[in-house]
Amino acid sequence: VLMRFANLPGETAGLTSYTAHEQNGRYIIDPKSLIISLNDMFKSPNVHYGNAGGVDTILLHEMSHVLMGQLGHVNEKHGQRFKNWLQKLAHATGYSYDDLMGKQQVAEQEDIIRLRELAGMHG
């Protein structure tokens, strides 16, 4: 999976993208199309996101989207299968479900703006 920094909207910490096609009633991901993007603000040494795992929890969240796609659930988004997987992942890693689900991200929109300012990324 290609991982990169990208100019994502301020409230978006990470984003997974890929292309898929249907084959025999099942979705197949083009492995060359898999990309996990992290917000450019994380390139700055002044930025630490979150309380528990920081970028670790964002990457685990995004890798879970990759897993859902690989399993053929390309339209899963944050549906029940995804949530069930994150519950298992939280138990296995010691991170909280809320950290992995990104609820922390939603609750910290103002902090994201502040982090972008620390990284010198206004707007």
N, C-alpha and C positions, 0 to 999 in steps of 0.2 A: 504494500500500500504506500503510495506516495504521500509524504507528509510535508507540508509547507506552511509558511506564514503567508497571510493574505490580508488585504484591506477589507475586513469584515465590518459590518455596522457595529457601533460602539457597544451595544448590548449583547452581541453575539461573540461568545468566547471561542467556540469551535463549530465546524461545519463539515459534514461528510457528504460527498457526492459520488455518484457512479451512474453508468448507463446500464440498462438491463433490457433483455428482450424475452418474449415468451416463446417457449419451446415445449411442445407436448403438454400444454396446460400448466407449465411451471416456469417461473421467472429465473433466468440465468444472468448473472452479472458478468460484464466484460471486465476481467481482472485488471486490464491495462487502464481502465477508466477510474479505478478507485483512488480517491483523493481525500485526505483529512487535512483540513485547513485550520490553523490556529490564528487568532487575531494578532495582527502585527504588534500590538502593544506588548506582547509577551517577549519580544526581542529586547526590550529595555531591561537593564538590570535593576531598575527602580520599581518594577512591577512584580508583585506576588498576588496571585488571585486566590481568594478563599482562605478558609481557616485550617482545613485538615490536609488536603492533598495538593492544593493548587492545581497546576497544570496536569498533574497525574489524574485527577478525577475527570478533568475535561477529556483527556485522551482515552480513558476507560469508557466514558460515555460515548465518544465518537467511534471507538472500536466496537462497541456494542451495536451501533448502527450498521457497521460493516458485517458483523455476525448475522444480524437479522437479514440483511440482503443476501448473504451467502446461503442462508437457509431457505431462500426463496420468498421471504416476507418483505418484498421491496416497498410495499405501501404501509408498513407497520408504523412508521413515525414513532410516537411515544405511546403506542397502544399497549394492550394488556400483556402480550408476549414480551415486549420490550421491558415493561415494568417488572414482570416476573423474573426476567433475566437479571435486571439490576438488583433485585432483592437478593438473588443468589450471589451475585458479584459482591454486594455489600458485605454479606456474611463471610465470603471467602477472603476479602481484602482487608476488612476492618474499617473501611470507609463507610460513612452513613449513606443510607439510601437517598436522603435529600441532597447530599453532596453529589452523588453520582447522577441523580436525576436532573440536577441543575436548578433545583428550587432555590438554592442559595444564590444562584446567578440572577434569577428573577427578583429576589428580595434585595439584591444589591445593585440595582441599576445605577443609583447615584455613585456608588463606589466604582463602578466600571468607568463612569465619566471622569472621576477623580484619577483613576489609574491611567486612563488615556492621557490626561493632562500631565501626569508624572512622566509618561513615556514621550512627551512632547508631541502628542497627536491630538490636536484640537479639532473639534467638529464631530 
